[in-house]
């Protein structure tokens, strides 16, 4: 039984007179069932269902969607109920809401449709009302568009698109893509650069996958899943599918044309954190806190193999990041032990207990945990970002050499690192909220800028 059905069933099992909480019961239901198509960034029918205020604002005609005390006059309920032999108007796609959830909404309206949202949770963000930053956000993900001039940077409730000059010395804010998710955990441009995959959510409430049209700065699709944040987004090589994973130990994939989920597997034994496709898109891998690099088959949705060894001590701690070498089925992984390693995706001989047959190469370890690792576009190099005791490090390696080509210490923890499309620059960021642009050949810092605009503090007595 889903969390929403549990909420509704628990209410039905109690005294009907018990007050229903809009903040704890009604809004989570509307967010999970409706907000994918009815949010500020994608207001279907000009209806937004993310707050009590937007319910009152109504849709195209401006009439409130809920009339306190009068469920029969409330357009929200009318849209969710069958119309004789016809199905409900909403949702347009997917199954109708269960009777228990509709009954909960009805009783909330009967009780007066009271708004009990705490003031601290009432803030809503949109293109017209973007987040205001009193201090820089922690940056958890970065990605360059294939063209190399546009850098996507994670913020609070948004992705900031920065135009980077050719020399990597300056940056101009080009757009702010504001959605539902409070936390953005993963960003990835499509192979052709026309779309942006955004994976995140709001901890303890929902996970979300967003697909944006980059040129139009428009939200194409929003899919809300589960009760916690999602991680580790990746595109298939042909751009037809995206994969992601989550705190519920699942790995999923979505068809980018239809929006349908085409893959689900929960073979992980702990939090799953990152994903990657095989070069033909027929297989998928994930890494996570269970210390395993797992292989799945897309067509059957089956778990195939633990690619990494099950020998105790072969991997010291969980894995945080994975990337596939361009043009090859070789996987780069990094995690708690700070040591980048590469593995062949597919086993070519029978497994023996304790073997580490798929292991290709180990590289000189970084200090602390690796949070990000990525191959260069030509597959000849890779970059890794790490953190230890609040201090960060960015390193670049040649695939053929165990020792790094260069290493750049950073005052704050580094959580994300990525190559420019032509491989000439590396961008890295993390705890201190600054984006560092680095010459990929020499390791020299060419530019640094704040990940988000800071609002100057207002002091009493300021004119």
Secondary structure as UniProt FT lines:
FT   HELIX           3..12
FT   TURN            16..17
FT   HELIX           22..26
FT   HELIX           27..34
FT   TURN            35..37
FT   STRAND          38..39
FT   TURN            40..41
FT   STRAND          42..43
FT   HELIX           44..46
FT   HELIX           52..57
FT   TURN            60..61
FT   TURN            68..69
FT   HELIX           71..73
FT   HELIX           75..80
FT   TURN            84..85
FT   HELIX           99..110
FT   TURN            111..112
FT   HELIX           119..121
FT   STRAND          142..144
FT   TURN            146..147
FT   STRAND          150..154
FT   STRAND          156..164
FT   TURN            166..167
FT   STRAND          171..189
FT   TURN            191..192
FT   STRAND          195..202
FT   TURN            203..205
FT   STRAND          206..213
FT   TURN            214..217
FT   STRAND          218..225
FT   STRAND          230..235
FT   TURN            237..238
FT   STRAND          241..246
FT   TURN            247..248
FT   STRAND          251..255
FT   TURN            256..258
FT   STRAND          261..265
FT   STRAND          272..277
FT   TURN            279..280
FT   STRAND          283..288
FT   TURN            289..290
FT   STRAND          293..297
FT   TURN            298..301
FT   STRAND          302..306
FT   TURN            312..313
FT   STRAND          319..324
FT   TURN            326..327
FT   STRAND          330..335
FT   TURN            336..337
FT   STRAND          341..344
FT   TURN            353..354
FT   TURN            357..358
FT   STRAND          359..362
FT   STRAND          369..375
FT   TURN            377..378
FT   STRAND          381..388
FT   TURN            389..390
FT   STRAND          391..398
FT   TURN            399..400
FT   STRAND          404..410
FT   STRAND          414..419
FT   TURN            421..422
FT   STRAND          425..430
FT   TURN            431..432
FT   STRAND          434..439
FT   TURN            440..442
FT   STRAND          445..450
FT   TURN            460..461
//
